[in-house]
Every structure is written in C-alpha cells, then in structure tokens.
Amino acid sequence: MEYLDARRITGPSLLWNTAGSILDIGCSAEEADDVIRAWEAAVRYMLAAVGWGHESTCHWRLRGGVSLALSAPIDALYAASEINEWAWLCMQSGVEVASFPDLAAKVDEIRSLIENEVNPALLQLEAAASKHAVAFLWDDDDVSVGLGAGSETWPCRQLPQPDELDWSRFHDIPMGIVTGTNGKTTTVRLATHILRGTGKNVGVSCTDWIAVNDSIIERGDWSGPGGARNVLRQKEVAIAILETARGGLLRRGLGVNKADVALVTNIAEDHLGDFGSRNLQELLDIKWVVSRAVDTTGTLVLNADDELLVAKAGDYSGNIVWFSLNADNAVAKKHAAAGGLAFVLDGNALTKCHGDEREVICDSSEISITLNGAARHNTANALAAAALTYCLGTSIEAIRNGLKSVTQDDNPGRCNVYEIGGFRVLLDFAHNPQAMRALFDMAGGLPAKRRLLAFGQAGDRPDDLIAELVRGAWSIGLDAVIVSELEVYHRGRGHGEVYKVIHDELIRCGAHENQIRHFEQEMESLDAALDWAKPGDLVIMLALGDGVAIQEKLKALANND
C-alpha cells in the first residue's frame, strides 16, 4: 500500500460530478477491498465529527491502486484534503480510528481549518447563479457569474450579495470543449479560424496559450480548468473553444459543468504509465469525462474511426455526431441513414451527411494544412473542426470559407513546411506513437531526393516503443538521422541512454554509423540538418522543447530565401 496523492477536485472528474477531495492509493487488486473499507471507516468518522455527515463518498478501482473521493462544500476543499491525508495516516498505521493518537485534537484541528476556509458568500452566490440558470466559476482567487460577454468577476473574499445584482445582465455564451490524444490543438485552431471568419470574438485556451482572437493573454500550457476559467471571464468573448487535456482532467476535473459541444478526437498511447492512465481503457475513461458536460442538452462529437470511442458510445444516451475519414464507415453511415449527423471524407471531399442529404464542404486538397491531402491526420482534424463549429451554429458556407482560407501560420508548429534553399523542412511537434506514425506516413509520400529525420524522445517511453518508432521512421526511406539528447526530457534515464536505444535500433534497421549524428540541443540538430540538406531534399524536424525558437528561425529563413 502506497500513498500517491491527495488533491482537491473542483469539477466533473473520473469519479463523479461533485467537488471534493480525491486520495490516490497504490495497492494490488487483492488489497483494494481492505483499503476501501479502512478509508471509508476513517473518513466517515471524521465527516460526522466535523458536521459533514451528509457528504458522500465513492471510489474507482484502477490499475495499480484505487482512487477514493469524498464530497465537500466548495468553500472548504483544503479541509477536505486534510481529512483524506488523515485517513491515509490511519490506514498506514493500521490502527482503529478510535485509537488514533490525539484524535480529539485532530478533530479540533480540522474544524478550525473549515472555520478559517469557509466563505458563506461564495455558496450564496453559487445558489443564486443556479437559480438564475447562469454559469458559476470559482477558484482560489476569483469568482464569476455568467460567461464571456455576459460575465462579471470579483475577488473571492469580496463578493456581492445576490440580491444586489441585476441578474438580467448575466448570460452564458456558446462553448466547445476539445479533448483526445492527438489533434486537439490543431482542431482548436481550425475551429477558431472558422469562427473568427464569421466575425465573432473567439476565446481560446490550449496547450500554447490563452487568447482572444489574435491577442495572446498568456503563453504556456493552459489546457486545464484554470485556462478555461480565464478565457470564460474575458468580457469581450462571444464564443469559446477550450482544449482539455488528460492532466487537468485527472488533477482537478473538468473546468466547466456544462458546454454546448464536446469533441473527442481519438484515443491512443500517450502518457500511459501514470496512475489513472496506465492503459488505453483508463485513458479513454478520463477523456470521456467531457461527455458529462453535454449529456443532456449538448452534442458529443466523436471519431467513428476510433474503435475505443465507438465501443464507449454504445452506452451513451446523449446526442452524438460522428466524423470519419471513410464515407463507408459503418458507424457513421448507419448513424446518418437513421437521421443523425456525420461528417465524412467521401473520396477527397469533406461532406456533411444527414439522412439522404449530402452537402460537400470542400476538397481536402483545398485545405492548405493537409498538404494537398497527403496529411490525412489534418484532414481528420478538419472534419472534426467542421463538426464542432457546425454544432455551434456555424453555416456550411462559413465552415467552407474557413477551411479553405486557413494557412500554416494559423497552425504554428504542426505539420508546417518551409522552402529553404531549394529543399524543404517539415516541422511538427509530434511526440507520441500515433502522431509520429501519422507524420512518417505522410512524409514518406512527399517527393524528395534524400530524407533526414531530426528528433528526440522522452525517457519515460519504454525501449520497445522507442524501437518501434525508429523502425517506422527508417521505413520511409531515411538517408540520415540526427538525435537530440534533450536532457530536460530524460525523466529518470541516464545521459545518452535514450540515444543508445535509438542508435542501436537504427543499426539493426541497416543504418550505417556515418548516417547517425547526436547533439545535445534541438537547435544544434536543426543547424546540422540545414547544413546537410541540398536542393530537392526533405528535412523532417520533430521539436519537443525548442519548438517556438525553431519555428521562428525556419520562418525567417524561408522568408529571406
């Protein structure tokens, strides 16, 4: 039995839709029953002792352990986590709750924590927002009612009385949530470009930044609930697109309780091994949390080419829209025939299907980031963005105009091609197996005299998976490989250990020593690749850490060429 984490949950999560605290315990499947019983006994005792006897508990069995949750008022979640921490001490010591040392003092301590943390005005405002059917967002610093242009925000300890407010001023705005393993950011960017073409002010949170239209509020990974709240509090925002990643869903839960559309792009190997996502089924369960925001009044957009999503959807009772790269996909075809909505690639045409109706949006070759249709993963992202924006009320004409006018500058760092000195550089941030395979498949189809791959890999990937990626890369006909050491991504491995795995597999694939080079930094690898390249060659640059700087350099070189 091992303590892993105790944390606050502020929105819909893997376990339930309630705010509270989660305790993660590592244990065997055989130990789980005893762990659950011991935790339940300790938590129930303390909840009753501090006057929270009406709160709920639940658990979720996972590979390698169990997550244990207790609900709590939103104004006392730190105290709830303290209860979970104390419950762990009881479990670890193996003593009965009544025998816990200084039990009365611990009860008094937690009561004091609750007293210092509670914020009655917060709960009053939450109840009033619910009564008036407008969104309510809160965190440690700020509280807001309504969304975007219909919102108002206050410091959490300076809240107004509900009866002082003119509730007619508050309203929500249309909102789409995007999650999945690959394609999230590109789909968000495509949807944003489409919506901006209709004249709307679009708020975006994603792995790169928080922004309103072209105005970047803050750079960094804002794909968690904090990014969502920040965007939804910007008063100029008329519609919002929120990227939602695995980490935020696990750590804090979903940033909103309700949305108009939720999209899941796909489920594939990425971050597997972390507690709560140690296999694809657990990863699917995490991503599926977004469906709760749309299960009664919204729309869930799903990839019909993803077997895991298709199987999961069998138990879903809400409204679904499918997208697929295959017009003959059985799920999408049956759904459309029954009067549902599907977006498919029919030949080369992105097509909306509804009953017997077929409406062509555009040809995949007309979307620049598909590289004349060769980048099929971006065609899938375009279909997803079309479905998402259509479900948000956008016309097919506006979607068509948006997809046909998008440029690689609208999707920086993702499948970007730069012409420099007669050769081409393909830049991408692909880092997990599915994304890299898609990129290698596409790059293998691009004409080139010679091909060079410059890349690195994080140390938390198993050797066999790294070797598999190397084999896939070599199979496209590489003439040279440059490996970046990327010390910041060692993640427990020694210096040079990942490089050795890559090097040895390349040799097994038939590479010669003079075809393999090794540099510490990605920028050094890029410079070496540029020196190697001659007219007609293709350089494939996969950036993990220095993506922005590499992109800026390539863009400058291409513009000056």
DOVO-701438 format. One line per field, with one value per residue (C-alpha): x, y, z; residue number from 1; residue in one letter. Coordinates in Angstrom, 3 decimals. Layout:
residues N
xx	[X|...] $
yy	[Y|...] $
zz	[Z|...] $
pos	[NUM|...] $
code	[A|...] $
end
This chain:
residues 561
xx	[0.000|1.452|0.306|0.291|-1.609|-4.378|-5.894|-8.932|-11.387|-13.225|-15.317|-16.625|-13.969|-13.288|-15.263|-18.247|-19.523|-19.123|-16.469|-14.402|-11.086|-9.520|-6.969|-4.933|-3.531|-1.223|-2.077|-2.688|-6.136|-6.259|-5.526|-8.095|-11.091|-9.280|-8.017|-11.533|-13.009|-10.310|-10.547|-14.349|-14.302|-11.809|-13.435|-16.952|-15.854|-14.209|-17.066|-19.502|-17.145|-16.797|-20.503|-20.266|-22.200|-24.360|-21.369|-20.854|-18.000|-17.098|-14.158|-12.767|-10.575|-7.614|-4.652|-2.191|-4.487|-7.671|-8.927|-11.046|-13.211|-15.244|-17.515|-17.259|-18.553|-16.654|-15.534|-13.719|-11.842|-8.466|-10.023|-11.478|-7.999|-6.751|-9.377|-8.060|-4.486|-5.547|-7.404|-4.180|-2.325|-4.944|-4.603|-0.819|-0.584|-3.115|-4.839|-8.589|-9.921|-10.871|-7.275|-5.692|-3.278|-4.697|-7.928|-9.833|-7.055|-7.157|-10.922|-10.484|-7.708|-9.878|-12.834|-10.544|-9.395|-13.004|-13.863|-10.949|-11.703|-15.480|-16.917|-20.724|-20.961|-19.477|-22.162|-24.909|-23.707|-23.422|-27.025|-28.254|-26.440|-28.051|-31.467|-30.981|-29.567|-26.223|-22.726|-20.789|-16.987|-14.757|-11.172|-8.845|-8.692|-11.749|-15.449|-17.566|-21.186|-22.099|-19.625|-17.626|-19.570|-22.282|-19.993|-18.805|-15.851|-14.996|-12.226|-13.342|-13.404|-15.164|-18.367|-21.628|-24.920|-27.019|-29.996|-27.725|-27.153|-29.096|-29.305|-30.624|-27.070|-25.642|-25.769|-23.692|-22.004|-21.662|-18.788|-16.974|-14.612|-11.922|-10.063|-8.410|-4.845|-3.799|-5.111|-6.568|-4.607|-4.897|-8.649|-8.962|-7.036|-9.122|-12.354|-11.110|-10.214|-13.625|-15.472|-13.384|-14.365|-17.960|-16.986|-17.196|-14.775|-13.355|-11.756|-9.315|-7.456|-4.995|-1.556|0.109|-1.736|-4.856|-6.072|-8.940|-8.758|-5.119|-4.486|-2.488|-3.229|-0.635|1.607|2.104|0.082|-3.397|-5.316|-6.572|-9.507|-7.557|-7.185|-10.876|-11.928|-9.544|-10.951|-14.561|-14.034|-12.857|-15.748|-15.138|-15.511|-18.661|-17.815|-15.171|-13.158|-11.431|-8.742|-8.939|-6.015|-5.625|-3.574|-6.138|-8.979|-7.077|-5.733|-8.737|-11.553|-13.341|-13.225|-16.933|-20.077|-21.907|-20.995|-22.760|-20.392|-17.688|-15.328|-13.050|-10.531|-9.137|-7.686|-4.096|-0.969|0.302|1.290|0.479|2.059|0.861|-1.568|-5.069|-3.916|-1.910|-3.722|-5.914|-9.161|-8.220|-7.155|-10.497|-12.354|-10.505|-11.201|-14.840|-15.390|-16.099|-19.252|-20.870|-20.878|-23.150|-25.041|-28.454|-28.535|-25.470|-23.755|-20.872|-18.679|-16.722|-14.261|-16.001|-12.619|-11.602|-12.721|-12.471|-14.733|-17.224|-17.451|-17.772|-20.535|-22.720|-23.714|-24.135|-27.680|-26.954|-26.808|-23.786|-22.300|-19.669|-16.756|-14.714|-12.045|-14.103|-17.505|-18.265|-17.507|-20.297|-20.936|-21.122|-23.107|-25.711|-25.986|-26.597|-29.077|-31.093|-31.367|-28.218|-25.406|-21.983|-19.026|-17.027|-14.365|-16.073|-13.275|-11.394|-14.456|-15.273|-19.005|-21.837|-24.295|-27.774|-30.341|-30.284|-28.777|-25.122|-23.506|-19.911|-17.874|-14.659|-11.960|-9.221|-6.629|-8.171|-7.146|-3.519|-2.514|-3.448|-0.524|-2.690|-4.436|-1.227|-1.570|-4.634|-4.458|-5.089|-7.985|-9.424|-8.824|-10.624|-13.630|-13.653|-13.488|-16.278|-18.494|-17.667|-18.359|-21.494|-22.893|-22.099|-24.383|-21.931|-23.141|-21.532|-20.576|-18.690|-17.005|-16.014|-14.552|-12.690|-11.109|-10.120|-8.536|-6.527|-2.732|0.095|0.652|-2.747|-1.412|2.196|4.446|2.003|2.835|4.466|6.539|9.253|11.023|14.666|17.431|15.658|14.951|12.008|11.796|8.750|8.296|5.973|5.559|4.558|5.742|3.557|3.438|0.219|1.151|4.637|3.340|0.877|3.655|6.038|3.334|2.707|6.418|7.097|4.693|6.360|8.775|12.408|15.888|17.026|15.320|16.699|14.920|15.959|14.204|14.482|12.452|11.435|12.949|9.602|8.903|9.731|12.607|10.367|8.134|11.099|12.495|9.132|9.092|12.634|11.651|8.654|10.804|13.525|10.938|10.055|13.498|15.720|19.241|20.311|19.122|20.048|19.143|18.717|19.717|17.136|18.382|15.235|13.274|15.486|12.736|14.753|17.136|20.881|22.553|22.802|20.558|17.682|20.160|21.698|18.274|17.656|21.173|21.163|17.776|18.869|21.889|19.606|17.459|20.506|21.757|25.498|27.360|28.009|24.247|23.639|24.580|23.926|23.587|22.634|20.056|17.345|18.654|22.050|20.291|18.401|21.586|23.282|20.258|20.229|23.941|23.285|20.369|20.730|18.144|15.420|15.928|13.392|14.296|11.787|12.230|10.308|10.583|9.861|11.417|12.547|9.575|8.877|12.502|12.896|9.713|10.802|14.190|12.684|10.107|12.791|14.989|12.053|11.030|14.585|15.168] $
yy	[0.000|3.347|6.947|8.584|11.857|13.796|16.704|18.904|18.211|21.328|19.971|16.810|14.117|10.449|9.549|11.902|15.425|16.658|18.901|17.367|15.649|12.561|10.268|8.019|4.853|2.409|-1.190|-4.576|-5.654|-8.030|-5.217|-2.823|-4.107|-3.657|-0.218|0.925|-0.355|1.232|4.554|4.593|3.969|6.747|9.295|8.593|9.070|12.428|13.692|13.062|14.585|17.877|18.123|16.916|13.687|14.400|14.351|11.427|9.041|6.927|5.018|3.988|0.914|1.487|-0.492|-0.452|1.028|2.881|6.478|7.390|10.501|12.441|15.316|18.652|22.226|24.200|26.687|24.052|21.790|22.220|20.933|18.011|17.127|17.293|14.705|12.466|12.964|11.991|8.952|7.839|8.136|5.898|3.353|3.474|2.993|0.177|1.465|1.715|5.251|5.376|4.501|7.203|9.307|12.682|12.017|14.835|17.289|16.227|16.751|20.228|20.978|20.092|22.018|25.034|24.590|24.525|27.604|29.546|28.427|28.741|31.531|31.766|34.496|32.097|29.491|32.118|33.397|29.842|29.121|32.346|31.637|28.209|29.752|32.200|29.455|31.103|29.680|29.995|29.770|29.901|29.316|30.397|33.996|34.881|34.140|34.880|34.687|34.267|33.675|35.926|38.999|38.112|37.731|39.636|38.674|39.525|38.635|35.545|37.377|40.493|39.032|40.936|39.920|38.117|40.458|43.433|42.184|42.868|39.275|40.293|41.418|37.921|35.232|32.371|32.084|29.161|26.889|23.899|21.544|19.577|16.587|13.407|12.177|13.742|16.640|18.659|21.853|21.766|21.186|24.074|26.332|25.297|25.864|29.236|30.298|29.228|31.086|34.223|34.291|34.798|37.979|36.551|37.323|33.897|32.989|30.072|28.048|25.420|23.919|27.019|29.973|31.750|34.165|36.282|36.413|37.362|38.813|36.344|36.878|34.429|31.785|28.308|25.141|26.349|23.194|22.682|24.165|27.316|28.183|27.556|29.859|32.594|32.610|32.465|35.545|37.728|40.136|40.581|36.842|35.857|32.167|29.914|26.873|25.091|22.443|19.970|17.654|14.473|16.093|18.721|16.209|13.975|16.669|18.972|17.710|19.476|23.271|23.716|21.803|22.459|23.050|23.125|20.719|18.327|16.699|13.679|13.427|9.928|7.684|6.493|5.714|8.792|9.295|5.664|4.563|7.465|6.468|6.775|6.309|3.108|1.597|2.757|1.952|4.190|6.930|6.598|6.896|10.136|11.712|10.593|12.928|15.728|13.890|14.783|18.475|17.746|14.593|16.233|19.440|19.414|17.384|14.923|14.775|11.529|9.895|6.964|5.550|5.035|1.612|2.572|5.597|3.589|0.951|3.534|5.366|2.279|3.159|6.894|8.236|11.784|13.283|12.173|13.494|11.299|12.157|9.736|9.627|6.915|7.589|3.874|3.782|1.561|3.602|6.979|5.585|3.893|6.973|9.307|6.905|6.914|10.714|11.529|13.828|12.739|14.478|12.168|12.172|10.959|10.431|13.663|15.700|16.680|16.009|16.605|13.688|13.834|11.238|11.069|14.550|15.074|18.504|18.913|21.320|21.346|19.131|18.089|19.477|22.942|22.935|24.025|22.229|18.848|19.288|18.528|15.752|13.922|14.839|12.703|13.395|17.069|16.100|14.286|17.393|19.485|17.142|17.365|21.160|21.262|19.107|21.131|24.532|23.312|22.117|25.584|27.101|27.903|27.595|25.175|28.158|29.750|26.423|26.057|29.563|28.981|25.680|26.957|30.133|28.588|28.772|27.078|30.340|29.687|26.342|27.046|24.073|21.468|19.949|23.180|23.070|25.650|26.062|27.000|26.990|24.555|21.967|21.589|21.394|19.709|20.856|19.153|18.741|15.060|13.250|10.193|6.998|7.609|11.186|10.167|7.263|9.590|12.075|9.405|8.022|11.472|12.367|9.091|10.200|13.567|13.566|14.054|13.178|12.433|12.458|13.347|12.985|15.107|14.162|13.175|11.022|11.387|8.906|7.747|5.813|2.083|0.756|-1.398|1.554|3.787|0.978|0.608|4.317|4.108|1.235|3.193|6.232|4.267|2.543|5.776|5.796|7.924|8.813|10.351|10.679|13.293|12.564|15.331|14.401|16.645|16.386|18.007|15.019|12.304|11.554|9.148|7.855|8.486|10.779|9.075|6.158|7.068|7.880|4.400|2.761|4.810|4.290|0.534|0.115|2.205|-0.055|-3.096|-1.474|-1.208|2.319|2.978|4.855|7.797|8.220|8.861|12.004|13.097|16.607|17.918|20.523|20.624|23.867|22.222|19.356|21.783|23.640|20.350|19.294|22.586|22.195|18.651|19.492|20.150|21.171|18.536|17.124|16.850|17.554|16.263|18.176|16.969|19.551|18.795|21.594|24.396|24.397|28.135|29.142|26.559|27.710|31.355|30.501|28.430|31.083|33.762|31.621|30.823|34.483|35.540|32.800] $
zz	[0.000|-1.080|-0.755|-4.200|-3.954|-2.228|-4.081|-4.496|-7.319|-8.470|-11.355|-13.040|-12.739|-13.328|-10.202|-10.266|-10.971|-7.397|-5.887|-3.119|-2.480|-4.025|-2.384|-4.702|-3.127|-4.862|-3.993|-5.505|-6.660|-3.695|-1.226|-2.729|-0.736|2.585|1.522|0.620|3.897|6.050|4.225|4.387|8.143|8.808|6.511|7.731|11.337|10.613|8.405|11.227|13.797|11.891|10.995|7.407|7.879|4.819|2.410|0.018|-0.692|-3.703|-5.166|-8.551|-8.973|-11.281|-12.477|-9.600|-6.999|-6.203|-6.144|-3.120|-3.071|-0.549|-1.451|0.356|0.156|-2.487|0.165|2.256|-0.138|1.528|4.749|2.769|1.513|5.092|6.007|3.229|4.429|7.937|6.644|4.985|8.300|9.905|7.119|7.148|10.897|10.847|13.989|14.501|14.180|17.855|18.768|16.609|18.746|19.811|17.927|19.676|18.836|15.168|15.036|16.511|14.007|11.019|12.442|12.733|9.130|7.979|10.017|8.527|4.979|4.713|2.598|3.031|0.398|-2.142|-1.508|-1.614|-4.977|-6.317|-5.308|-6.868|-10.150|-10.253|-9.597|-12.484|-14.773|-15.480|-15.166|-11.924|-11.970|-8.918|-7.807|-5.012|-6.225|-8.277|-8.628|-11.683|-12.768|-16.428|-19.246|-21.539|-22.602|-20.090|-17.092|-14.037|-11.829|-8.217|-5.741|-3.841|-0.480|-1.820|-3.199|-3.616|-2.082|-4.711|-4.245|-5.045|-8.606|-11.770|-12.952|-16.374|-17.195|-16.899|-19.551|-20.910|-24.300|-26.743|-25.817|-27.298|-25.465|-27.323|-25.897|-27.181|-27.650|-30.957|-32.995|-30.114|-30.681|-34.478|-34.232|-31.765|-34.138|-37.151|-35.234|-34.032|-37.580|-38.872|-36.111|-36.477|-40.136|-39.043|-37.193|-33.686|-30.871|-30.034|-26.723|-26.757|-24.149|-25.360|-24.828|-26.289|-24.813|-23.649|-26.304|-27.519|-31.307|-32.100|-28.666|-26.559|-22.888|-21.605|-23.179|-21.798|-21.392|-20.433|-21.362|-17.805|-15.877|-14.991|-18.669|-19.293|-16.443|-17.585|-21.117|-19.967|-17.789|-20.695|-21.248|-24.976|-25.691|-27.594|-28.121|-26.581|-27.676|-24.794|-25.191|-22.336|-21.664|-19.631|-16.866|-15.957|-16.006|-13.606|-11.319|-10.929|-13.115|-15.945|-15.834|-16.631|-15.745|-18.995|-22.646|-25.995|-27.752|-26.568|-29.066|-28.570|-31.439|-30.724|-28.018|-28.448|-26.463|-24.656|-21.021|-20.358|-17.104|-14.987|-12.241|-13.624|-17.221|-17.216|-20.185|-23.043|-21.244|-18.319|-20.737|-22.505|-19.194|-18.411|-21.800|-21.604|-18.652|-21.183|-22.259|-18.940|-19.898|-22.881|-21.952|-21.502|-23.566|-25.822|-28.542|-28.328|-31.449|-31.839|-34.228|-35.881|-36.974|-33.337|-32.082|-28.419|-28.878|-30.922|-28.208|-25.423|-27.275|-27.132|-23.564|-24.193|-24.244|-25.385|-28.879|-30.959|-34.194|-35.876|-38.167|-40.288|-42.993|-44.687|-46.245|-45.913|-42.189|-40.877|-37.720|-39.464|-42.373|-40.168|-37.953|-40.898|-42.504|-39.268|-39.406|-37.446|-38.479|-39.748|-41.370|-43.642|-46.331|-49.496|-51.994|-51.429|-50.436|-46.874|-46.745|-44.296|-44.216|-42.729|-43.720|-47.522|-47.810|-48.788|-48.753|-49.889|-47.781|-49.821|-51.277|-48.869|-51.300|-50.824|-47.143|-47.113|-43.918|-45.442|-47.871|-50.881|-48.994|-48.012|-44.316|-43.634|-39.899|-40.674|-42.932|-39.903|-37.793|-40.422|-40.327|-36.521|-36.624|-39.201|-36.997|-33.900|-35.445|-37.231|-33.913|-32.525|-35.162|-37.972|-41.560|-44.020|-46.195|-43.298|-42.498|-46.157|-46.267|-43.032|-44.057|-47.489|-46.085|-43.232|-43.591|-41.739|-39.870|-38.282|-37.042|-35.991|-35.325|-36.602|-39.978|-41.215|-44.419|-45.164|-48.507|-47.887|-50.469|-52.762|-50.044|-47.684|-43.904|-42.367|-38.751|-36.315|-32.558|-32.850|-29.733|-29.133|-31.210|-33.131|-34.052|-35.171|-37.252|-38.997|-39.700|-41.005|-43.292|-44.683|-45.004|-46.808|-49.525|-50.100|-53.067|-52.049|-53.306|-49.755|-46.368|-42.943|-39.616|-36.621|-33.401|-29.751|-27.403|-23.774|-21.330|-19.962|-23.154|-22.898|-25.027|-27.211|-28.064|-28.942|-31.104|-32.859|-33.671|-35.033|-37.328|-38.572|-39.271|-41.085|-43.270|-45.078|-46.682|-44.480|-45.572|-42.270|-38.679|-36.098|-32.481|-29.900|-26.333|-24.621|-21.061|-19.680|-21.044|-19.515|-16.978|-14.870|-17.536|-17.692|-20.192|-23.578|-22.618|-24.967|-27.737|-27.386|-27.795|-30.955|-32.300|-31.790|-33.428|-36.415|-36.857|-36.705|-39.401|-41.686|-40.992|-41.084|-38.384|-40.699|-41.171|-37.448|-35.534|-31.973|-30.487|-27.076|-28.134|-30.774|-32.221|-32.763|-34.514|-36.739|-37.705|-38.593|-40.648|-42.550|-43.313|-44.595|-46.869|-50.589|-53.207|-53.539|-50.026|-47.202|-43.572|-41.008|-37.743|-34.695|-31.913|-28.272|-26.248|-28.590|-30.941|-30.883|-31.472|-34.247|-35.901|-35.812|-37.324|-40.133|-40.905|-41.096|-43.360|-45.664|-45.889|-46.734|-49.266] $
pos	[1|2|3|4|5|6|7|8|9|10|11|12|13|14|15|16|17|18|19|20|21|22|23|24|25|26|27|28|29|30|31|32|33|34|35|36|37|38|39|40|41|42|43|44|45|46|47|48|49|50|51|52|53|54|55|56|57|58|59|60|61|62|63|64|65|66|67|68|69|70|71|72|73|74|75|76|77|78|79|80|81|82|83|84|85|86|87|88|89|90|91|92|93|94|95|96|97|98|99|100|101|102|103|104|105|106|107|108|109|110|111|112|113|114|115|116|117|118|119|120|121|122|123|124|125|126|127|128|129|130|131|132|133|134|135|136|137|138|139|140|141|142|143|144|145|146|147|148|149|150|151|152|153|154|155|156|157|158|159|160|161|162|163|164|165|166|167|168|169|170|171|172|173|174|175|176|177|178|179|180|181|182|183|184|185|186|187|188|189|190|191|192|193|194|195|196|197|198|199|200|201|202|203|204|205|206|207|208|209|210|211|212|213|214|215|216|217|218|219|220|221|222|223|224|225|226|227|228|229|230|231|232|233|234|235|236|237|238|239|240|241|242|243|244|245|246|247|248|249|250|251|252|253|254|255|256|257|258|259|260|261|262|263|264|265|266|267|268|269|270|271|272|273|274|275|276|277|278|279|280|281|282|283|284|285|286|287|288|289|290|291|292|293|294|295|296|297|298|299|300|301|302|303|304|305|306|307|308|309|310|311|312|313|314|315|316|317|318|319|320|321|322|323|324|325|326|327|328|329|330|331|332|333|334|335|336|337|338|339|340|341|342|343|344|345|346|347|348|349|350|351|352|353|354|355|356|357|358|359|360|361|362|363|364|365|366|367|368|369|370|371|372|373|374|375|376|377|378|379|380|381|382|383|384|385|386|387|388|389|390|391|392|393|394|395|396|397|398|399|400|401|402|403|404|405|406|407|408|409|410|411|412|413|414|415|416|417|418|419|420|421|422|423|424|425|426|427|428|429|430|431|432|433|434|435|436|437|438|439|440|441|442|443|444|445|446|447|448|449|450|451|452|453|454|455|456|457|458|459|460|461|462|463|464|465|466|467|468|469|470|471|472|473|474|475|476|477|478|479|480|481|482|483|484|485|486|487|488|489|490|491|492|493|494|495|496|497|498|499|500|501|502|503|504|505|506|507|508|509|510|511|512|513|514|515|516|517|518|519|520|521|522|523|524|525|526|527|528|529|530|531|532|533|534|535|536|537|538|539|540|541|542|543|544|545|546|547|548|549|550|551|552|553|554|555|556|557|558|559|560|561] $
code	[M|E|Y|L|D|A|R|R|I|T|G|P|S|L|L|W|N|T|A|G|S|I|L|D|I|G|C|S|A|E|E|A|D|D|V|I|R|A|W|E|A|A|V|R|Y|M|L|A|A|V|G|W|G|H|E|S|T|C|H|W|R|L|R|G|G|V|S|L|A|L|S|A|P|I|D|A|L|Y|A|A|S|E|I|N|E|W|A|W|L|C|M|Q|S|G|V|E|V|A|S|F|P|D|L|A|A|K|V|D|E|I|R|S|L|I|E|N|E|V|N|P|A|L|L|Q|L|E|A|A|A|S|K|H|A|V|A|F|L|W|D|D|D|D|V|S|V|G|L|G|A|G|S|E|T|W|P|C|R|Q|L|P|Q|P|D|E|L|D|W|S|R|F|H|D|I|P|M|G|I|V|T|G|T|N|G|K|T|T|T|V|R|L|A|T|H|I|L|R|G|T|G|K|N|V|G|V|S|C|T|D|W|I|A|V|N|D|S|I|I|E|R|G|D|W|S|G|P|G|G|A|R|N|V|L|R|Q|K|E|V|A|I|A|I|L|E|T|A|R|G|G|L|L|R|R|G|L|G|V|N|K|A|D|V|A|L|V|T|N|I|A|E|D|H|L|G|D|F|G|S|R|N|L|Q|E|L|L|D|I|K|W|V|V|S|R|A|V|D|T|T|G|T|L|V|L|N|A|D|D|E|L|L|V|A|K|A|G|D|Y|S|G|N|I|V|W|F|S|L|N|A|D|N|A|V|A|K|K|H|A|A|A|G|G|L|A|F|V|L|D|G|N|A|L|T|K|C|H|G|D|E|R|E|V|I|C|D|S|S|E|I|S|I|T|L|N|G|A|A|R|H|N|T|A|N|A|L|A|A|A|A|L|T|Y|C|L|G|T|S|I|E|A|I|R|N|G|L|K|S|V|T|Q|D|D|N|P|G|R|C|N|V|Y|E|I|G|G|F|R|V|L|L|D|F|A|H|N|P|Q|A|M|R|A|L|F|D|M|A|G|G|L|P|A|K|R|R|L|L|A|F|G|Q|A|G|D|R|P|D|D|L|I|A|E|L|V|R|G|A|W|S|I|G|L|D|A|V|I|V|S|E|L|E|V|Y|H|R|G|R|G|H|G|E|V|Y|K|V|I|H|D|E|L|I|R|C|G|A|H|E|N|Q|I|R|H|F|E|Q|E|M|E|S|L|D|A|A|L|D|W|A|K|P|G|D|L|V|I|M|L|A|L|G|D|G|V|A|I|Q|E|K|L|K|A|L|A|N|N|D] $
end
